[in-house]
Amino acid sequence: MPVTLKDVAQLANVTPPVVSRVLHNKSTSVRVSAATAERVRQAAEQLGYRVNVMARNFRARQTKTIGVLNGQLERPTFAKGPRYFATLMDGIVEGAFRHGFSVTLCPQLLGEHPEDGISDGRFDGLIWYSIKPSPETIEVLQRCSVPLVIVHAHAPAFNDQFSTIICDNRQGVGLALDHLVELGHRRIGFAIEGDAMNVESMERLEGYKLHMQRHGLPILEEDIVDVSRDRKRLHSYLVSRPVHTAMIVHADGLASEFILTAPDYGIRVPEDLSIIGFDSTEFCDELRPSLTSISQPLFDIGWRAAEQLMRVISGDAAEPLELVLPCGLDVRGSTTSATPQVK
């Protein structure tokens, strides 16, 4: 049988409210001397008394647990690939643990009726991350009755109902273009997956156009390279001997495919084609050459999401409603000075 508060009170020869005051900082109207408090603590240690966290949370009407919902309906990947999710989760967990909250991963909306599953009391709050939410998903989330923070979205997309956090995609691409221009590149392409475009990849493409114009560089139709998910266009692009001396790629996963595939076509990275990706996790250091990448502040995004959620759970307003965090640029081995392109 578990040791109860009453057991401690009996051994210490005090009343249960005295034990509650000493061990839980409750019953604040009860005055307890230093000697009595020490006797209570010794009794608790002798009996092996431990706080019943579930009972305490039940009385407080809290689970002390937040849920993390994967809006892509895919199993999160911790160990392979660009490691986006692992880095984001590190930040969420750090922020939640700091406030004494546990974190539960949910691969998709819960239950036969998702609006019931996400509001059925198992979580005190939710963090939803999705770069491409469907209209149906947005409708479900807007009916959510528990505190919710959205990652990789803008607040107006949810009618300013939830706090949102996103990186400054356009600014990040500007850093990449500044770097390439400084290296002497003028024929700079931008690679996308046209059949998998989302809010952030669109912003990155807009950033490319904006900052190419800022540098006075023309954008030709061939400069936006759509490789598609099946990668047939990637191979077609490489076999044609690219006119570009540098390529900014909208995500690290696709950038790695450029690096791994280019040698099959006699194209050297970075000597013939400099490559820049987007996210900059540890994955970039494992490629050969290592990948220069726009550093999306994934850990900070996760940490800020947890912090915002804690504010909402406690009844405070999330300020600001939308957080836009700046990006950086991690220069590695996949970029170098431009050399004339031989056709």
C-alpha positions in Angstrom: 0.0 0.0 0.0 1.3 3.5 -0.8 2.2 5.7 2.1 -0.4 8.4 2.7 -0.2 11.9 4.1 -2.2 10.6 7.1 0.5 8.0 7.7 3.2 10.7 7.9 1.0 12.8 10.2 0.5 9.9 12.6 4.2 9.1 12.8 5.1 12.8 13.3 2.3 13.2 15.8 0.8 16.1 14.0 -2.4 16.8 12.0 -2.7 16.2 8.2 -2.9 19.9 7.5 0.5 20.4 9.2 2.0 17.7 6.8 0.3 19.4 3.9 1.8 22.7 4.9 5.3 21.3 5.2 5.5 19.0 2.3 3.2 20.6 -0.3 3.2 24.3 0.8 -0.6 24.0 1.2 -2.8 24.9 4.1 -1.0 28.2 4.3 -3.1 29.4 7.2 -1.4 26.7 9.4 1.6 28.0 11.4 4.4 25.4 11.8 7.6 25.7 13.9 11.0 24.8 12.4 11.3 21.9 14.8 7.8 20.5 13.9 8.6 20.9 10.2 11.8 19.0 10.5 10.0 16.2 12.4 7.5 15.9 9.6 10.2 15.7 6.9 12.0 13.0 8.9 8.8 11.0 9.2 8.1 11.3 5.5 11.7 10.2 4.7 11.4 7.2 7.1 8.1 6.1 5.6 9.2 6.7 2.0 6.4 9.1 1.3 6.1 10.3 -2.2 3.7 12.9 -3.7 0.9 11.3 -5.7 1.3 13.4 -8.8 -1.8 12.1 -10.5 -4.0 12.9 -7.5 -2.5 16.3 -7.3 -3.0 17.1 -10.9 -6.6 15.7 -10.7 -7.4 18.1 -7.9 -5.8 20.9 -9.9 -7.8 19.8 -13.0 -4.6 19.5 -15.0 -2.8 16.6 -16.6 0.5 18.5 -16.8 0.8 17.0 -20.3 0.9 18.7 -23.7 0.3 16.9 -27.0 2.3 17.4 -30.2 0.3 16.8 -33.3 2.0 16.0 -36.6 -0.1 17.7 -39.3 1.6 15.7 -42.1 0.1 12.5 -40.8 3.5 10.8 -41.1 5.6 9.0 -38.5 8.1 11.5 -37.1 11.8 10.8 -38.0 14.4 11.2 -35.3 17.5 9.5 -36.7 17.5 9.7 -40.5 17.3 12.3 -43.1 17.4 16.1 -42.4 16.4 15.6 -38.8 14.0 18.5 -38.8 11.6 16.8 -36.4 14.2 15.8 -33.8 15.5 19.3 -33.6 12.1 20.8 -33.3 11.1 18.3 -30.6 14.3 19.1 -28.6 13.0 22.7 -28.3 9.5 21.7 -27.4 10.6 19.2 -24.8 13.1 21.7 -23.3 10.3 24.3 -23.0 7.7 21.9 -21.6 10.0 20.3 -19.1 11.1 23.7 -17.8 7.5 24.2 -16.6 7.0 20.6 -15.3 5.0 19.4 -18.2 5.3 16.1 -20.0 5.1 15.7 -23.8 3.1 13.2 -25.8 3.6 12.7 -29.5 0.5 12.1 -31.6 1.1 11.1 -35.2 -2.3 12.4 -36.3 -5.6 13.9 -35.1 -6.9 11.6 -32.4 -9.9 9.3 -32.5 -12.8 8.7 -34.9 -14.0 12.2 -34.3 -10.8 14.3 -34.1 -12.4 17.4 -32.5 -13.4 15.1 -29.6 -10.0 13.5 -29.4 -8.0 16.7 -29.1 -10.4 18.2 -26.6 -11.2 15.2 -24.4 -9.1 16.2 -21.4 -6.0 14.1 -21.9 -4.0 17.2 -22.7 -3.7 20.7 -21.1 -2.7 22.1 -24.4 -1.5 21.2 -27.9 1.3 22.2 -30.3 0.4 21.5 -33.9 3.0 21.6 -36.6 2.1 21.5 -40.3 3.5 23.3 -43.3 0.4 22.4 -45.4 -2.8 22.1 -43.4 -5.9 21.2 -45.3 -9.1 23.2 -45.1 -10.7 20.3 -43.2 -7.9 20.3 -40.7 -8.1 24.0 -40.1 -11.8 23.6 -39.5 -11.2 20.9 -36.9 -8.5 23.0 -35.1 -10.8 26.0 -35.0 -13.2 23.9 -32.9 -10.5 22.9 -30.5 -11.4 23.8 -26.9 -8.0 23.4 -25.4 -5.1 25.9 -25.7 -3.3 25.5 -29.0 -0.2 26.9 -30.6 0.5 26.5 -34.4 4.1 26.0 -35.8 4.9 26.9 -39.4 1.9 29.1 -40.0 0.7 32.7 -39.9 -2.0 33.7 -37.5 -4.4 35.1 -40.2 -4.6 31.6 -41.7 -6.4 30.6 -38.6 -8.4 33.9 -38.3 -6.0 35.1 -35.5 -7.5 32.4 -33.2 -4.2 30.8 -32.2 -0.6 31.9 -31.5 1.6 30.9 -34.4 5.4 30.7 -34.9 7.3 30.7 -38.2 10.7 31.5 -39.4 11.4 34.5 -41.7 11.8 32.5 -44.9 12.3 35.4 -47.2 15.0 36.9 -45.0 16.8 33.5 -44.9 16.9 33.2 -48.6 18.3 36.7 -48.8 21.3 35.6 -46.6 21.9 32.8 -49.1 21.8 35.1 -52.1 24.1 37.6 -50.4 26.6 34.8 -49.8 26.5 33.5 -53.4 26.8 37.0 -54.9 29.8 37.7 -52.7 31.4 34.6 -54.1 30.9 35.9 -57.6 27.9 33.9 -58.7 25.4 35.5 -61.1 23.6 32.5 -62.6 21.8 31.4 -59.5 18.8 29.0 -59.7 16.2 28.0 -57.2 15.0 24.4 -56.9 11.5 23.5 -55.8 9.2 20.5 -55.7 6.3 21.9 -57.6 3.9 19.1 -56.6 4.6 19.5 -52.9 4.6 23.3 -52.5 3.4 24.7 -49.1 3.3 28.1 -47.4 7.0 28.1 -46.4 8.4 26.9 -49.7 6.3 29.6 -51.5 7.7 32.2 -49.2 11.2 30.9 -50.0 10.6 31.2 -53.7 9.2 34.7 -53.2 12.3 35.5 -51.2 14.5 34.3 -54.1 12.7 36.5 -56.5 12.8 39.5 -54.2 16.5 39.3 -53.4 17.5 38.5 -57.0 15.9 41.7 -57.9 17.6 43.5 -55.0 21.0 42.3 -56.4 20.0 43.4 -59.9 20.1 39.8 -61.2 17.5 38.8 -63.9 15.3 35.8 -63.4 14.8 33.6 -66.5 12.2 30.9 -66.8 14.9 28.2 -66.5 16.2 29.6 -63.2 13.3 28.1 -61.2 14.0 24.4 -61.4 11.0 22.2 -60.6 12.3 18.7 -59.9 9.0 17.2 -58.7 8.7 14.3 -56.2 9.6 11.5 -58.6 13.0 13.2 -59.3 12.9 12.6 -63.0 13.3 16.3 -63.6 16.3 16.4 -61.3 18.0 13.9 -63.6 16.9 15.8 -66.7 18.3 19.0 -65.2 21.7 17.5 -64.4 22.1 15.6 -67.7 21.7 18.9 -69.5 24.8 20.4 -67.9 23.3 23.2 -65.9 23.8 26.8 -66.9 23.8 27.8 -63.2 26.9 28.1 -61.1 24.8 27.9 -57.9 21.5 26.6 -56.7 19.4 27.4 -53.7 17.2 24.5 -52.8 14.0 24.9 -50.8 14.8 22.1 -48.3 17.9 20.2 -47.1 16.5 16.8 -48.1 16.3 17.8 -51.8 19.6 19.7 -51.6 21.2 16.4 -50.4 19.9 14.7 -53.6 21.6 17.3 -55.7 24.9 16.6 -53.9 24.6 12.8 -54.1 23.4 12.7 -57.7 25.5 15.4 -59.4 28.7 13.3 -59.6 26.9 10.7 -61.6 26.7 13.3 -64.4 30.2 14.6 -64.0 29.1 17.7 -62.1 31.3 18.5 -59.1 29.9 20.2 -56.0 30.9 22.9 -55.3 33.4 23.5 -58.1 30.9 23.3 -60.9 27.7 23.9 -58.9 27.4 25.4 -55.5 24.4 24.2 -53.4 22.6 25.8 -50.5 19.8 24.1 -48.6 17.3 25.2 -46.0 17.1 24.0 -42.3 20.7 23.3 -41.3 20.5 20.4 -38.9 23.4 18.1 -38.0 22.5 16.1 -41.2 24.2 18.8 -43.3 27.6 18.0 -41.7 27.3 14.3 -42.7 27.1 15.0 -46.4 30.2 15.1 -48.6 30.7 17.9 -49.2 29.0 19.2 -46.2 25.9 21.3 -47.0 25.8 25.1 -46.7 22.3 25.7 -45.5 20.0 28.5 -44.3 19.6 27.8 -40.6 15.9 27.7 -39.6 15.9 28.2 -35.8 14.1 24.9 -35.2 15.1 24.4 -31.6 14.1 28.0 -30.8 10.8 27.6 -32.7 10.0 24.5 -30.6 11.0 26.2 -27.3 9.0 29.3 -28.1 6.0 27.2 -29.0 6.1 25.5 -25.6 6.6 28.9 -23.9 3.6 30.4 -25.7 1.5 27.4 -24.9 2.4 27.7 -21.2 1.1 31.3 -21.2 -2.2 30.3 -22.8 -2.6 27.4 -20.4 -2.1 29.7 -17.4 -4.8 32.0 -18.8 -2.5 34.7 -20.2 -2.6 36.1 -23.7 0.1 34.9 -26.0 2.1 38.0 -27.0 2.8 38.6 -29.8 0.1 36.5 -31.4 2.5 35.7 -34.3 6.2 35.2 -33.8 8.5 35.4 -36.9 12.0 34.3 -36.0 15.0 35.3 -38.1 17.2 32.7 -39.9 20.9 32.4 -40.2 23.3 30.9 -42.7 25.8 28.1 -41.9 28.5 28.1 -44.5 30.0 24.6 -45.1 31.7 22.8 -48.0 29.0 22.9 -50.7 29.6 26.5 -51.8 32.7 28.1 -53.3 33.7 31.0 -55.6 32.1 31.0 -59.0 34.0 29.7 -62.0 33.1 30.2 -65.7 30.7 27.5 -66.8 31.8 25.4 -69.8 29.0 24.3 -72.1 
